């Protein structure tokens, strides 16, 4: 497990959270989402954020891991914000690639 995996999990969490917002979901998918899809995306966002936090704590302990996680989730949120502003349709593939990369780094 590395800091890259923490960052990729945080990016995937931020991407799910961003897409679960109605305004951004409409920009990404081109239409309104069902409430079930929105609820699943919000749940996935919280689970991925918790996994990212747990990974940061597993690497560096509670003190430094928490600080690292706060910095990395902020960086991921900025990256998602820029991506959704410039290329909103690229957000779901980027989030899925980040999640796949985090899983791949975990097992290396």
Secondary structure, DSSP 4 states (H G I P E B T S, - for coil): --HHHHHHHHHHHHHHHHHTSHHHHHHHHSSPPPHHHHHHHHHHHHHHHHHHHHHHHHHHHHHHHHHHHHHHHHHHHHHHHHHHHH-GGGHHHHHHHHHHHHHHHHT-
